[in-house]
Amino acid sequence: MNTLYRTTITIPQKIYQRTKIRAAYSNKSVSRFISDILASAIDIEQLKKPIPPLPFGKYAFKEKQAETYPREKIYADHLRRKISR
């Protein structure tokens, strides 16, 4: 059984009215009618296939590591500048 999700969409009133009429002619609820249209538009079979892994982590940058700047040093520099004004 598929898990169903509730969502809100914003569409023009004329499109909603036509959708409601088409759903009634098909003996379906508006929700089911829209769900069927979306399923056919995004090719349900493609959704069943596993998603290939993204290539994150395969490319290494050969730059020098940035020097860490401890929080205490940042704060001390800030206070030093503030006091010297």
Secondary structure by P-SEA (a helix, b strand, c coil): cbbbbbbbbbbcaaaaaaaaaaaaaacccaaaaaaaaaaaaaccccccccccccccccccccccccccccaaaaaaaaaaaaaac
